[in-house]
Amino acid sequence: MLSFSLDKIILLPLCAQFSTTTTGLACNAGKKIIRSTKLEKVACKYTCCYYDNKRFIEAHTELLL
């Protein structure tokens, strides 16, 4: 990632549920890497849990029907 000119970083663990041992650990590791490199000046967005997101549920419902 250091070799690209990034405008934004989005941390998106692909776990639908939140767990400190999966989602929390992945995002904390990502944040630590960003802080310890030149990436700390790049805007960073953290997306945690989406299991209760209406669009996520609708998309899965459509796949099941």
PLY file of the C-alpha trace (Angstrom):
ply
format ascii 1.0
element vertex 65
property float x
property float y
property float z
element edge 64
property int vertex1
property int vertex2
end_header
0.00 0.00 0.00
2.93 2.32 0.57
3.75 2.32 -3.15
0.31 3.71 -4.13
-0.96 7.26 -3.84
-3.93 6.57 -1.63
-6.68 9.07 -0.89
-8.50 6.91 1.61
-8.17 3.61 3.45
-11.25 1.63 4.42
-10.80 -1.04 7.07
-13.53 -3.59 6.43
-13.27 -6.90 8.24
-15.46 -9.38 6.38
-17.04 -10.84 9.50
-20.76 -10.13 9.62
-20.80 -10.24 13.42
-18.56 -8.40 15.87
-16.12 -10.33 17.98
-13.10 -8.85 19.70
-11.07 -11.89 18.68
-11.82 -11.48 14.97
-13.26 -8.14 13.90
-11.71 -6.15 16.74
-8.28 -7.74 16.33
-8.26 -7.21 12.55
-9.19 -3.54 12.79
-6.80 -2.86 15.66
-3.98 -4.45 13.66
-4.87 -2.35 10.62
-4.96 0.85 12.69
-1.59 -0.02 14.26
0.02 -0.53 10.84
-1.43 2.75 9.57
-0.13 4.65 12.62
3.36 3.16 12.31
3.87 3.96 8.61
3.57 6.87 6.22
-0.09 5.92 5.85
-1.02 7.81 9.00
-1.67 10.93 6.89
-4.21 9.12 4.70
-7.89 9.39 5.66
-9.03 6.16 7.23
-12.57 4.88 7.63
-13.43 1.96 9.87
-16.50 -0.15 9.09
-17.21 -2.60 11.85
-20.39 -4.56 11.84
-22.99 -4.86 9.16
-25.05 -7.85 10.28
-28.02 -5.59 11.02
-27.67 -3.37 7.94
-30.95 -3.36 6.01
-29.28 -3.57 2.58
-27.05 -6.47 3.72
-30.08 -8.42 4.94
-32.04 -7.68 1.76
-29.15 -8.84 -0.44
-28.93 -12.15 1.42
-32.69 -12.57 1.36
-32.69 -12.15 -2.42
-30.00 -14.82 -2.76
-32.07 -17.26 -0.73
-35.31 -16.77 -2.65
0 1
1 2
2 3
3 4
4 5
5 6
6 7
7 8
8 9
9 10
10 11
11 12
12 13
13 14
14 15
15 16
16 17
17 18
18 19
19 20
20 21
21 22
22 23
23 24
24 25
25 26
26 27
27 28
28 29
29 30
30 31
31 32
32 33
33 34
34 35
35 36
36 37
37 38
38 39
39 40
40 41
41 42
42 43
43 44
44 45
45 46
46 47
47 48
48 49
49 50
50 51
51 52
52 53
53 54
54 55
55 56
56 57
57 58
58 59
59 60
60 61
61 62
62 63
63 64
